[in-house]
């Protein structure tokens, strides 16, 4: 095993043009347009991923992509990524380099550079990714107004389908595995939705139920969801069947889809949605509405249902 | 044990005015003067601290102060602090709140706010602190020029003295314990040294030997240190005696003092140093010089000595 400084040199060499200005105490970031937006997210082996499920490179991609998803949810343009990596004593250099390779690819995929990080020894793998971006009009989760529509990008449930298969000891469906190992932060979609007048925006990391509840709480409104309208990933039908629940229910209770949940004003209509889909090459589906009052109500096949949020502590 | 969201609410309530705008996906930071400077640092239980040595509040302070020290070393003014905390399953809410209380105090002590964070479950305690600041003239470690003097703030060796006592199973000297548990990031001193024309600046986190080597490598110069001049903390005399090495050697091989190592032009003389000490109420001692060539040379009592850097991987 190499020492810390040789490892940093190897990582910098491997990252090549995907990194910028490593090796000082701090990263110095050029000022961009608008306000500075920043978020930090830990990915812990055993809590967020297992290395018998995904490899080191995928763990690095997933950690960076999930942090970058927070910038998408703020309608920010990514500028820099920092990764603090905790490495077990027995790990080899090539594993550290592979993990940072995944971080570098996820940053490069959204036009950002790895600008800094930290390397420590610890009991198991962990990577805490901090992302910085610039937003001309940051969209928080606090601005939804009664009368707005509630929409979601992409499809839901595939990431949970992979988890359920792994926990059972099976290999997941390839599309489900890809959703878990290689999530795509919806940066372009976030910017496009802000331009379209989004009043509140967040990414679905705690499950549709949990995040719709956050939206209701932060915006001081009621959210009413029609689960029949939820766009379900085909990859989760089989897993839902095994659990004897509907695919809609399975998808809505899942976590870590990293799609965007967005409130859009009543003027955002079917034509606007079609334009979004064409430009972003991404599904956008109306799944509910914003009302006065508070809390979350969801219905499926005409019946009210209770959704559970996804909480890593439970 | 509470869930993630209740814990975040408790932390936010406890932090009070020391935090700002928690609860969204991202922190939104007002633009300051100069360039954006950012750094991330992990503090891992068992690697960087032990909870039979210091308590949760001290662990939080120390983690944040060591990250803020990187801003001091760039001559940046702190703006925001983010903390990604990993909590063992058996931990209680009050321990998490105490740790974040220490983070909040360290931020408040330098005029910064806690602007975001993350809470995860993991095998042991860890806190990764990301700090953001603004620098009108960031000073890197790459600008030292032959002819410059090499200076250091404060005194060295106390943090190592505490570690040596704990490892032996003893209680450390109170001043040594305070140096380890409650380091003070040298923010004001960093700004003052930049104003005084500092050509290179870094904090001593890897020991004087390790960090002087970094300075030589980054600036493509030779560094010559006179260890007889090194300002040694009185708290390390006893520990040096036990190890049968000189206090200068003990202090220079120690780590995590978080004092500043700075290259200053020849025009920075004794009068300038006295003005610094008076204004910053902090020692500033010339311990060497910058020469042409490369590498680090150190002498003690007329003999050349080899210094070892402090590497958490070893």
Interface residues (C-beta under 8 A of the other chain):
Chain A: X1 X2 X3 X4 X5 X7 X23 X24 X25 X26 X27 X28 X29 X30 X31 X35 X36 X37 X38 X39 X40 X41 X42 X44 X46 X47 X48 X70 X71 X73 X74 X76 X80 X82 X83 X84 X86 X115 X116 X117 X118 X119 X120 X121 X122 X123 X124 X126 X128 X130 X132 X133 X135 X138 X140 X141 X142 X202 X203 X218 X309 X311 X312 X313 X314
Chain B: X1 X2 X3 X4 X5 X7 X23 X24 X25 X26 X27 X28 X29 X30 X31 X35 X36 X37 X38 X39 X40 X41 X42 X44 X46 X47 X48 X70 X71 X73 X74 X76 X80 X82 X83 X84 X86 X115 X116 X117 X118 X119 X120 X121 X122 X123 X124 X126 X128 X130 X132 X133 X135 X138 X140 X141 X142 X202 X203 X218 X309 X311 X312 X313 X314
